Amino acid sequence: MRRISAQKGMILLLGGLFVSLSVMQCTKAGDNAGALDRAYTGTPDSTTLSAFYDSYKISTADATADVNDVIEGTGVQSIVKTYCVGANCHGGKFGPNLSTYSEIMALVTPGSPETSKLWNLITTNDLNKAMPPINIMHELSLTEKGIIYNWIKNGAKEQPGLNDFRPVAMKLLVSGCGSANCHNQATATGAWARKALVPGMVSADTTQFLYTNPLTGAITVYCQLSNQSRLNQVWGSYKDSVRRFYADTLANASFRPYKTFGTPVTLSSVRGPLSDYDDILLDIMYPKSVRSNSTVQFTDGSGNKFYVKGNPLNASSSLISRIDSTLLLANPYTGIYATNHQGDMAYGDGGLKRTEIALIKAWYFADPNIPDVWKYGVNNVGIFKYRKTGKIIMK
Amino acid sequence: MKKQLFTAGLLSVLALGFTGCYNNKSDILELPKVSFRSEIVPIMTSGACGCHNNGQGQRAVQFSYLNNVYYDAILARVGVYDAWIKGGKHPGEGVIDFTPGEKAIISRWISEGAKDDFIPPPITGNVTFTANILPIYNVSCKGSSCHGGAGPNLDFAAFVADKSIITAMVNSGGATGHPGGAVSLTLSTIATFQAWLDQGMPQ
């Protein structure tokens, strides 16, 4: 057996010491480490746009993207870049590089955060595997983890689509427009109840919503239908009546009244409820101008009356034009564009941000449940025109 | 021999260098808390809370307008958020609600103390009631259920008379002293009021 010199023995000893020190001392353990919990404690939330890039120009943008044509936010790529990519990390010294979509996708199983390596690295409580390394005190926030979770859960797409836009748009419209005395079912049906237009209603079915002006203290009283079963009955019957009436009209080229709704609503300033997706679709396809608040009505042979009038295409679904002042809207029946924008429900009233308006537009034109006539008019001649360039949105 | 010694020395230096890893045990203190400025404020200033961000103060307490964010107004309503996410509802009725994801973030922020995470720069100039205190009061303290509504409207004389209350609120960040219950003040507001107190509460 070959003899080992004293010097070589010393080197081996030091080498062993070095390895031991490195392994032992670099093990991320201890009192503090034991108390850490990197697991995601939030709740998956598809109503927050979780996209890969920070910025997207929507497909129906103006010739040169206008202020309401770009969706902006913090994307997955930016988060990964902030925490993982650098000259001394996964952008230079260490592999894998995590700069591009394809590089990041190597760590992702679309639709399944739990089996995605990226997700496991940023949430594991095995601190010897945790990324970013726990000792550098550079940890993702709850919000940032949520964006990555939702992005993977929603398919980890490079470009967001309908399934990403719709939940966000619904939240913005339902919550943003359905406040106390605005576009909600309780206020609409409450107004009918207050005017005794809904038969059989007693005061116990309603509540008074007292709105106090924060600046002046002035109080305004709004009647709301608080009996939920009655509210569902009244509003459901109303929607059903409108839809069936026009469905019959379009199919048979004649008015065939279907259903009654108590005493008809006469002139009553009732904002169209936007309380859920179904309400929003109703508001788009059967705008308020062809619905209830009119003296024009039809009566069938049994005396049933309806809150409808005329041709549903001879009206304008103004949901988008009311929030986007860069657009002009045309009546699909006449093809005549408005001369002034209607966008007073955007920033000045609804407090919508530009990127939020772009998100709602992206949803609107991507949703197959909205007929093309309310996006592009009859025969795709267009009903939305950009004020700045005159570009007409067509399919 | 020299080569062997050099190698041994190099290994020793490397070993010493790697002992930096030892600091792992003391560096691992805590995970980041929920950020008021970057996680809570975006929820409250989004279009889903549009009535609070449209510049129409006669309709709802304003949290932001255009590029101005009223951090105090958002922070002062911690109690409202807490009651809401624990089974309550939007004080202004309607079909408005936080999403489960938002509730989780807000809940954790409150459990962590519901503090502002912005460290303001030191205040060096003159601080007066008219120029500095009144704007904070108008934006952050007035409301239908607060001062000027259900609560008393305050002017300069009232502020001076309530010096002990203001002092207690400044010292506690709003946790104590406020007759209407605990509120939460941003560090900017605390610093401004402290400077005003220090300068003798000038009008």
Contacts between the chains, C-beta under 8 A, distances in Angstrom:
chain1	res1	chain2	res2	distance
A	7	B	1	6.7
A	7	B	4	4.9
A	7	B	5	7.6
A	7	B	8	7.9
A	8	B	4	7.0
A	10	B	8	6.2
A	11	B	4	6.0
A	11	B	7	6.0
A	11	B	8	5.0
A	11	B	11	7.3
A	14	B	8	5.3
A	14	B	11	5.0
A	14	B	12	6.0
A	14	B	15	7.3
A	15	B	11	5.8
A	17	B	15	6.3
A	18	B	11	5.1
A	18	B	12	7.6
A	18	B	14	6.1
A	18	B	15	3.9
A	18	B	18	7.3
A	21	B	15	5.2
A	21	B	18	6.2
A	21	B	19	6.1
A	22	B	15	7.3
A	22	B	18	4.7
A	22	B	21	7.0
A	25	B	18	6.9
A	25	B	19	5.7
A	25	B	21	4.5
A	25	B	22	4.5
A	25	B	24	7.6
A	26	B	18	6.9
A	26	B	21	3.8
A	26	B	24	6.9
A	27	B	24	8.0
A	28	B	24	5.1
A	28	B	28	6.8
A	29	B	25	7.3
A	30	B	24	7.4
A	30	B	25	3.8
A	30	B	26	7.9
A	30	B	28	6.7
A	31	B	25	7.9
A	32	B	25	7.2
A	32	B	26	7.5
A	32	B	28	4.5
A	32	B	29	5.8
A	32	B	30	7.7
A	33	B	24	7.8
A	33	B	25	7.3
A	33	B	28	4.7
A	36	B	28	6.6
A	36	B	30	7.4
A	36	B	31	6.0
A	37	B	31	7.4
A	38	B	31	6.6
A	41	B	104	6.7
A	41	B	108	6.6
A	42	B	101	5.8
A	42	B	104	4.4
A	42	B	105	6.3
A	42	B	108	7.9
A	43	B	99	7.8
A	43	B	100	4.0
A	43	B	101	4.6
A	43	B	103	7.2
A	43	B	104	4.5
A	44	B	101	6.7
A	45	B	99	5.1
A	45	B	100	6.4
A	45	B	101	2.6
A	45	B	102	7.0
A	47	B	99	4.9
A	47	B	101	7.4
A	48	B	99	7.5
A	48	B	101	6.4
A	127	B	28	7.3
A	134	B	24	7.6
A	134	B	28	5.7
A	135	B	21	7.5
A	135	B	23	7.2
A	135	B	24	4.2
A	135	B	27	4.9
A	135	B	28	6.3
A	137	B	27	6.3
A	137	B	29	7.6
A	139	B	31	5.3
A	139	B	32	5.3
A	141	B	32	5.7
A	141	B	34	7.1
A	141	B	35	6.3
A	141	B	38	7.3
A	141	B	39	6.2
A	142	B	34	5.8
A	142	B	39	6.9
A	142	B	104	7.4
A	142	B	105	5.6
A	142	B	108	6.4
A	143	B	34	7.9
A	143	B	38	7.4
A	143	B	39	4.7
A	143	B	105	6.3
A	146	B	101	5.9
A	146	B	105	7.8
A	171	B	48	5.5
A	171	B	99	6.7
A	172	B	46	7.6
A	172	B	47	4.8
A	172	B	48	5.5
A	174	B	95	5.8
A	175	B	48	3.9
A	175	B	49	7.3
A	175	B	95	7.1
A	175	B	96	4.6
A	175	B	97	6.9
A	176	B	47	4.7
A	176	B	48	5.0
A	176	B	49	7.4
A	176	B	50	4.2
A	177	B	50	7.6
A	178	B	94	4.9
A	178	B	95	3.9
A	178	B	96	6.3
A	179	B	50	7.9
A	179	B	51	5.2
A	179	B	60	7.7
A	179	B	90	7.7
A	179	B	92	5.7
A	179	B	93	7.5
A	179	B	94	4.0
A	179	B	96	5.8
A	180	B	92	4.3
A	180	B	93	4.4
A	180	B	94	4.8
A	181	B	93	7.9
A	181	B	94	7.8
A	182	B	94	6.9
A	184	B	94	5.3
A	184	B	95	5.0
A	185	B	95	7.8
A	186	B	93	7.8
A	209	B	93	5.5
A	211	B	92	8.0
A	212	B	144	3.9
A	212	B	145	7.9
A	212	B	149	6.5
A	213	B	58	5.0
A	213	B	59	7.5
A	213	B	144	7.1
A	214	B	57	6.1
A	214	B	58	6.5
A	214	B	59	7.4
A	214	B	60	6.6
A	214	B	61	5.6
A	214	B	142	7.0
A	214	B	143	5.0
A	214	B	144	4.6
A	214	B	148	7.9
A	214	B	149	6.6
A	215	B	57	5.4
A	215	B	58	4.8
A	215	B	142	7.5
A	215	B	148	7.6
A	216	B	58	6.7
A	217	B	144	7.0
A	217	B	148	7.3
A	217	B	149	5.6
A	224	B	93	7.5
A	275	B	95	4.9
A	276	B	95	7.9
A	347	B	54	6.8
A	347	B	66	7.9
A	348	B	54	6.0
A	348	B	55	6.8
A	348	B	56	7.6
A	349	B	50	7.6
A	349	B	54	5.8
A	349	B	56	7.4
A	350	B	47	6.2
A	350	B	50	4.2
A	350	B	51	8.0
A	350	B	54	6.5
A	351	B	47	5.7
A	351	B	49	7.1
A	351	B	50	3.2
A	351	B	51	6.5
A	351	B	52	6.9
A	351	B	53	3.6
A	351	B	54	3.8
A	352	B	47	3.9
A	352	B	50	6.1
A	353	B	46	7.2
A	353	B	47	5.9
A	356	B	46	7.0
A	356	B	47	4.2
